[in-house]
Amino acid sequence: MLHWGRDLGPLDDAQLAAWASARAGVVSGNADVPPRLSLVPQQAEGWTTTPGLVGSRAGLGQFSDFHPTAIEVEAAEGTGQAPSHVRVEAHDDEADLDLAIEIELTASGLVRTRATLTNRGADGYGVDSLLLALPTPPSETLVLDQSGHHLRERETSTHEFTLGSHERTTRTARAHAGSSIHGSCEPGTGWNRGLVHYVHVAWSGNTRTLAERVVTGFQALLGGELLLPGEVVLNSGDSYATPWLIATWGEGLDEAAGRIHGYLRARPGHPTSPRPVTFNAWEAVYFDHTLEPLLALAEVAAEVGAERFVLDDGWFGSRRDDRSGLGDWVVSVDAWPNGLAPLADAVHAHGMEFGLWFEPEMVNPDSDVARAHPEWILSPRTHRPQEERQQQVLDLSNPDAFAHVRDQLLAVLDGVRIDYIKWDFNRDLPEAISPLTGRPAYHAQTLATYRLMDTLLAAHPELEIESCAGGGGRIDLGILERAVRVWGSDCIDPLERQDIEAGTALLLPPEMVGSHVASTTSHTTGRTLNLTLRASTALFSHMGIEWNLLEASEEERRDLAAWIGLHKRLRPLLHTGRVVHVDPPDASWRAHGVVSGERDEAVFSFVRMSTSAVRPSVAMRLPGLDPSADYHLVELLPDGVSSDLALSLRSPQNWSWWREGVTLPGAVLGELGVRAPDLYPERATLLHLRRA
């Protein structure tokens, strides 16, 4: 591949050949031919750094030399010429392998590629690694990636793209500390400036991505599944397919992310119904599953406008705390002597959907299933993996364990009307060895998890699944072929969520990210924060509530209801529009917004994180608007909710134009911007724009 990025206009075959020749690497050292970078790079092509394929037949046939045998090209609908899908088939005589590479160009300008390797030999072929590679332009001299941990996921950063390999891996199937995206960019790249390319591996197990720059002048992004020795051994006729490698580019991070958002929104399975405002009972009751308080919570949740009520952990087996019962998916007769129907029926009677928490891949050693079948726990032969949260992992690649979990889950779903599953995944998978085979099971476990989700969805087509993994540890586009929402983070402190959700936006549109109005005092940071900040943060995403409303005052409930009402009114814009972020010239601010597809309406959020060396606040550009249009802009508040302008460092009278409104050209707003009110720290305000 020579280029993926901005359309270069029509090029005929002769021009393409000339361009390819002009861009070829030069002969260096003792080589007689210049090296080249293919989609699955090999040493036979002169590529001497990270190879695309690593594998062998017990040490033999390690160095492949694929030659094409067939090429299929499918033109994009309506264009008559531009390819939307290319399939290249190739064969390697050395190891007797077939390789099929697929490349897709989506309507949003996204590139998807994957490879399928088939063993045509008589004996087994062990696949150690199969990565796909895409070139990036030499002007991108920085590496872009993410890091993080539980409660602080997806912190995005850049650093120098030095010679060599910069590698990011996920080795325990969860990605709190991993990087959801990995790419390269030009110096000075921000949300709205600088050329950037990045990739994402659409896989829920172990992954591997590299940003690689070599002395021959090539630089590339490589990605695929991280395989452990013995995980994938192909018998004669067997095939291994890589996950899809998702590749995007843009002038600025917002444009690159927007291509992924556009691709996801165009999928047939993307939710089109309004995303229900979700009340989750976890931080209200924890493991105290007493019917009367839960019925009262459901009533109050419905009163403030919730459309879905989720009963979290603690409803099954001996699960009165997090030390036992996990894996026994049977409704507890102690906690629920009359079953879940009394609560589910009450929730439905209030006009809400009923959701239930599961963690199907996990097990407590103190459980009926672990005592009966210790051989169903992923574990090396000589010892158990270290426990996390007093739990281990069930071997779903074992057909008997899979059938047990499947049947118990289906029995619960068949026993009461459940509209929604919060599917949790609360521990890493270290030392994931299947006792059935003695081999690593990360690959097989991931496929089994997909198969289990697919089975439940086939039996209950109206069911919706949320992917939660101790918060945001599993948000990949593989799981999102089944789930319609992820839980962005277990941290719902709105100040922390500013950066968590910004990093998440590099992959997911807001309607797929759960963001809840937190309790007044955050359970993860200890901060006590006002409702305007908490609610305006949750407003932009798949909004929900994680707060014991029985302890809230009447005024708080009234204001919360007003914020939920505002979200419902704006939901068609927020969940279809273009997500934009402001490159703030002052680090004490975070600002982002959503602009409608027609660019006739927009909503922006301005959050004051801390005090600043600059006072009053500096002007911030508003990206994404039509420069030729005029916009009327005014402070946005729910009906009956007072403004945070009263809590500003300068007199509110100085900001009367913000409250009363002003009309300005989009070119002025996009190039020069406006000053946000000089708020106290930990305060937020919203701005609404409409084409005049």
N, C-alpha and C positions, 0 to 999 in steps of 0.2 A: 504494500500500500504506500503510495507516494504522498497522499494528502487527505486529511479529513478536517474540514473547516469551512471557511467562507467559500461560496460558489465562485469559481474562477471563470465562468462563462464557457461557451461551447469550445471543445478541443477535438480536432479530428484525429484519426489514428496516427498520422505522420507527426502531428504536433505532440501527441502523447509520447510517442517513441522518442522524439527529440528531447522532450522534457525529462523523461526517465534516464536517457543517456547523460544529459547534462547534470543531473543530480546524483549520478552514480558515484560511489566512493572511488578514490584513486588507489592504484596499486601501491602498497607500502611494504617495507621490509623485504622479505624474500618471496612474498606472494606473487604469483603470476597473473591472478585475476583480482579485481576489486571485490571487497566484501559487500554483502547486501543484507538487509533486514527483511525477512519474510514474516508472514503472520505467525508461523511456528518456526522460529529461527533455529538453524542447525549449523554444526561445524562444517558440513559439506558445502555450505554456501559462503564459507569464510567468516561466519559469526563465531567468535571465540570466547564470548562472555556467557551470560546465562542462557542455556538452551531452552527451546520451547518444549521439546520432548526428551525426557530421561526415562529409560526403561531397558529391559533386557530379557533374554531367555536364559535365566540362570547364569548371567554374566556374558552371554553371547548376543550379538546383534545390537550393540549399544549405540552405534552411530548410523543414523538413518540418512538416506538421501532420496527424498520424495520427488517424484516426477508426476506432473498432472496427467490424468487420464480422461477427464471430462470436465466441462464448465457449463453451468446453466445460469442464464441471466433472465431475470423477470423485470420488465419495465414497470416503473411506478405508474399507478393508475392515472390516466388523464394527461401524462406528459409525452408519451410516445417515444421517449428516448432515455430518460434518466433511469438507471437501474435502482430498484428498491430492494432486490434480493439477488444475491450471487451465491452460487454453490460451486465450490471447486473440489473435485475428487482427485486424489493422488495415491500413488502406490510406492512403497519402499521394498526393493528386492532383497536388501540385506537382512531385514528381520521379517519379511513377508507380512507387511502391514498395509491396510488401507486407511487413508485419512480423508475425511470429508470436512471442509471448512465452510461455514455459512456466514455471510455478511449481510446485514440488513441496514437500510437507511430509512428511518421512520419519517412520517410527515412533519414531525417537530425538528428534524435535523439531527436526531440521535443516531448513533451507530451501535448496532448490536452484533456480536460475533461469538461463535462457539465452534468447537471442533469435536468430531466423533472419530475415535480410533477403533479399528476392527482387526482382530487377529486372524490372519488367513493361514498361519502355520499350523503344524500338527501338534506342537507342544505348547505349554503355557507361556504367556508373555506378561511380565510384571511391569505395571505402570508406576513409576515413581513420581513423575511430574508431567503435566501437559498444560502449558501456558500459551496464551496468545499475546502477540506483541503489536503495538501500534506506535508509529513514530510521532514525535512532537517537534515543533519548530525550534531552531537554535536560539531564537530570541527569548524563549522561555528559560531563563537561567536560574529560576527558583523552583524548589520542590514544594508542593502543596499537600498537606495531609492533616490528619486529626489525631488527637489523643484524648485521654480522659479516664474516668473511673466511675464507679457507682455513685450516683448523685451529682456527677459533673461530667456528663458525656459530651463527646464531639466538639472539643475545643479545637478550633481550626488555626493553623499556623503555617508559615513559610520559612524556608531556610535555603542556603546556597545549594545549587545543583552541581556538586563537585564531580570530578571523574570517578567512576565506580558505580556501585549499586546501592540504592537506598531502599531497603526492604521493610515491609510491614506485614505481619502475619497474625492470624488468629489460630491458636493451637488448642483451645479448650472449648470451642464451639460458641462461646459468647464473646461479644465484642465491645465491652465497656471500655477497655483500654486500647482497642484496635481503631483502625481508621476506616470509616464507611466509604470514604473517597480517597483517591491517591492520584496526584497529577503534577503538572508543571505549569508555571505561569511566568509572565514578564515581571520585572521589578516594578513596584508601585501598584500592582494589581489590587483592586478593591472590589466592592460590590458592583460598581458601574464603570470601571476602567481597567484596562490591561487585558491582554490576550491570555486565555487559560484553557487548558485541556485536562480533563480528569476521567478516571475510570472507576467503576464499581463492579464487584463480583456478586452476581445475584444468586447467593448461596447461603444457607443457614448453618453450615458446619464450619470446618476449618478452611481458611482462605489465605492466599499469598498474593501480594502485589509488589511490584518493583518499579522504581524510577531509575533508569540506567543510562549513563552517559559514558561513551567510550572514546578512546583516543583517535579512532578513525573518523570521528565527526558525527557519528550517529547518536541520537538520544531517543529513548522509547519508554513507553509504559507497558508493563507485562502484568498479566493477572490470570488467576484461575484458582482451582481448589488446591489446598495443601494436603498432600497424601502422605501417610506414614507407610513405612515398608510393609509389604504384604497386604495392604488394604484392597488394592485392585490388581488381581491377577486374572488375565483374560485367557480362558480356554479357547480352543479352536472354534472360530465363528462368533465368539463373544465380542461385545463392543463396550466402550466407555465413552460417555459424552461429558464434556466439560460443562460447567454452568455457563450461562450467558455472561459475557463481559460487556457491560454497559459503558459506552464511551460518549462523552459530551464535550462541548467547547463553547466559548463565547467571548465577547468583549466585556469582561467583568463577570463576577461570580453569579450575579442574578440571571444573566442571559444563559450561562451554562446550565444553571439549575432549572431554569424555565423550560429547557428542552426535555429534561427528565419529567418535569411536572406535566408537560404537554403529552408526552408519551404515555404516562400513567393514566391521565384523564381520558385518553382515546381508547384504552383497552375495553373490550366488551364487558369485562367483569367489574369495571370501576363503578362504585356506588353512585347512582344518580338521584336517589331520594334524599331529602334533607337529612343531614347527620343529626341523630337525636341527642339533645342535651342529656348528659349522663350523670346520674347521681351514684357514686360508689360509696358503700357503707363502711369501708375498711377503717378509715380514720375516725369514724363515728362510734363504732362498737368493737372493733378488733375481733377477738374470739368470743365475745359475749353475745351469743345468738339466742336472745330471749325474744319471743314473738311480739309481745306488746310494744316494747320500744321500737322494734323494727317496723311495726305497723304504723306507729306514730311518725317515724321518720319518712315512711313512704307517703303519708298524707301531706306532710310539710313539703317534701320534695316536689310533689305534684302541684302544690299551691304556688311554689316559686317558679314553676314552669319546666321542671325536669320532664323528660320524655322517655327516659330509661332508668330503671333502678337495678343496681347490681349488688348481689349478695356475694361478699368476698370469702376468703379462707375461713374454714371452721365448721362447715355444715355436714361433714361426712365422718364416718368411722369413729375413731377415738380422738379426733382432732379438736381437743379443747385448748391446745397451745401448739407451738411449732415443733414439738419433740416427738409426736407420734401420729399415726393414722394416715400419713401421706401414702397414697397408693391404694387405699381401700375406698373405692368410689361408690360407696353405699350410703344413703342418707342416714345420719345418726338418729337412732331412736331416742337417745338421751336428750339431744338438743332439739330434735324435731319429732316429737312423739306422734304427731299427725301428718308427718311428711312436710314437704315444701309447699304443698298446694295452698294452705291458708295464706301464706305470704304472697305467693305467685298470683293467686286469684285476686287478692287485695290490690296488688300492683296493677294488674290488668284492669281492674274495676276503676282505678284512677286514670285510666287512659295511657298508662306507661307500658313500655316493654319490660320484660323481666330477664335479667342477666345473672349468670352464675360463674363463679371462679373455679377453674380446674388447673392442675399441674400434672398432666398425664404422663410426662416422661420421668417423673421423680418418685421416690419412695423413702419413707422413714424406715430404718432398721427395726424400730418398734412399730410394726404393723403386721396385720394378718398375712398379707401377701409376702412380705419379706421373710416371715417365720416359715411359711409353707414352702417358699421357693427361693432360697438364698442363691440358687444358681441363675436366677433371672437378673442379678445385679451386675452391671458392668464392673469388671474387676480383674486385675492380674491374678495369676494362679496362686501366688504366695501371700498376698495381703490385699486388704481393702484400700481404695483411695481415701485420702483424708476427707473427713466429713466436712461439709459446709451446710450451715443451718440445720444440723442434725439429720442430713438426708444424703442419699446416694441416688444413682441413676438406674432406671430399669433398662434392660437390654431389649429394646423394641425390635431389633433385628432377629430376635428369637421368636419364631412363629407362635409359640405357646404364650409367651408374655404379651405379644402384640394382641392376640385374640382375647386374652383376659382383660386387658385395658379397654379394647374396643367394645367388648360386650358389656362391661360395667358402665361405660360412658353412654352407650346407646340405651341401656336400661333406664338411666336417669333421664335422658332426653325424651324417652318414650313415656315416662311416668308423669311428667308435668310439662306444661307449655313453657319452654325456654327459648327465648328469642336471640340470645347473645351469650357467647362464651368469652370470658377473660382467660386466655390461655397463657399461663405463667411458666417460667423457666428460670428458677431462682438460684441455680448454682452452676459453676463451671463443670466441664467434663475432663478432668485430668485422668490419665491412665485408663482411658475408655477401651478396655479389652472385653470382647464378648467371650464369656465362658464356653459358649457353644462351639466356637471355632478356635479360640486362643489367639485371634488376630485383632488388631485395632478395628474399632467399629464406628469411627466418626462418620465415614461416608455412608455406611449402611444405616446408621441411626438417623441421619438426616433424611434419607429416602423413606425410612419407616415413619418418621414424624409427618412428612408430607402425605404419605399414604393414609395415615390415621386421620388427618384433617380432611383429606379428600373423601374418605369413607363416611365421616359424620355429615359432611356437606351434601353428599349424594343422598343420604337417608333423610336429611332435613334441609331441603334446598333454600328455605327462607332464613336459615340460621346465619348469623354473622359472628366472626371470630376476631378478637383483638389479640395481637402479639405483644406479650409483656415478658421481659426477661430481667427480673430484678430492676424494672424500669426499662431503660433503653438499650438493653444488651442484644436485641435481635430485631433489627429494623430493615433487614435486607430485602431486595426485590424478589428473592425466592420465596420467602415466607409470605410476601404480599401478593403472590399468586393465589393464596388461600385466605389470608386475613385482609380485612378492609380498614384496619386501624392499628396503630402501634401506641403503646404507652411511652411517651417521650422520655420520661425519667421519673424515678421515685421521688425526686426533689421537685416540689411544686412551689417552693419559694419563688415569687415572681421576679425577683432580681436575678437569681441564678438562672431562671428560665429564659431571660433575654438572650443569653449566649447559647444555652443549650438548644433552644428552638431555632436560632440563627444557623447553627451548625447542622441541625436536622434538615433545615430548608434546602441545603445543598443537594439533598436526595429526594425529599418527600414534599408534596403540596400540603397546605395546612389542614385540609379536610381529613387527612389520613393520620394526623398526630393528635392524640389525646392530651388536652391541657385543661386542668381543673382549677376552679376557684378554691384556693387553699383555706385551711383554718386561719383564724386571725393571727395566731402564733404558729409559725412553721414548725412542723414536727421534725424537720431535718436540719434546720439552721438555727432555730430559736428566735428568729427575728419576728417582731410584731409589726405588721404592715397593714395599711389602710385598704378598704374594700375597692376603691377606685383602681389602685395599682393591681390588686389581685385579679379583679374582674376584667379590666381592660387587657391584661396579659392573656387570659384564657379566651377572651372574645374572638381572637383571630383564628383559632384552631378548631378542632373538634371539641367544643366546649363541654365542660362538666363541672361537678361539684364534689369536693372531698372535704367535708366539714360537717360537724355534728350540729345540724340546724336546730335541734331541740335546745341547744344552749345559746343560740343566736337570739338577739333582741328582735322585737317587732320591727324596729327601724332597719336593722340589718337585713331581715328577710324581705322587707319592702324594697330596699335598694337592690338587693340581689335579684329579685323578680324583675326589676326595671332593667338591670344589666342583661338578664337572660332575654327579656323582650327585645332589647336593642340587637342582641346577637341574632335572634330569629329574623328580625327585619333586614339585617345586613347579610345574612347567611348566603343568599344567592350571589352576592358580590364576593364575599370573603372566600367562598369555596369554588369559585370558577375564575376569578381574576388573576392577573399577573402579580406575583409576589415581588416586591421591591424592598431594598434596604438602602438606607442613607449612609454614605461614607461620612461619618461625623468628623468635623475638624476639631472637635473637643471630645476627649476620651471619657468625660464624665457623663456623656449622653449615649443612649441607644435609641435609634429611630428606624422604623420600618413601616411598610404599608402594603395595600393591595389596590391595584388599578384595574378597572373593568376592561374587558376585551375591546370595547369601543372607545375606551379612554374618555368616557363622559362622566365618570364618577370615580372617586378614590377616597380611601380612609387611611390616615397615618396615625401612628402612635409615637409619642415622644416621652421617654422615660429618663428622669434625672437620677443617675446612679449615685453620684457623690458631689461634693463641692468641686469647684474648678478654680484654676489660676486666672481664668477670664470671667469678668462680670460686667455687664449682664451677659447672657448667653449669646453665642455667635450664631450667625445665620446658617441654616442648613438647606441644601438643595433638595427638591422634591422630584425624584426621578420617575420616569415612566409616563409623563403627561404628554399631551399633544401640544407641541410648541406653538402651533398656529391658532390654538383655541384660547378663549378667556375662561377662567375658573372663578367661581365664587367660593371662598373658603371661610369656614366658621368653626368654632369649637363644637365638638360633638359630645353630647351627654345624653344619657337616658332621661326620660321624663321624670321629674321630681328629684333628681340627684343633684346635689350641689357641686360646684366646680372646685377643683383643686387650685384654681387661680388665687383663691383666698389664702392659700398656703404657699405664697411665693416670696422671694427675697425682695422684690420690688412691689410697689403698690399695685393692686389689681387694676386701678384706673389707667395705669400705663399700658395695659393690654386690652383696653376696651374694644379695639378693632378685632381682636381674636374672637371675642365673645359675640360682637355684633356683626362681624363679617366684613370682607373686603373682596373686590374683584380685581384679579391680576392676570396677565397673559401667562400661558404655560411656558413660554420661552423664559420669562423672568423667573418663574418659580423653579424651573429646571436648571437654569444657569446661575442664578444669584440666590434663590431661596428666600426663606423667611426666618426671623428669629423666633425660637420657641419662648414661651413665657419663662421667666427666671424662677423656676420652681425650687422649693426646698428639695434636698436629697430624699430619695425613696418616694417620689411623687411622680404621677403620670398625667398626661392630658392627651386627648384625641382631637384630630382635625379632620373635618369632612369637606371634600371638594366636589363641586358639581359644575359641569360645563355651563357657562352662562348663556 
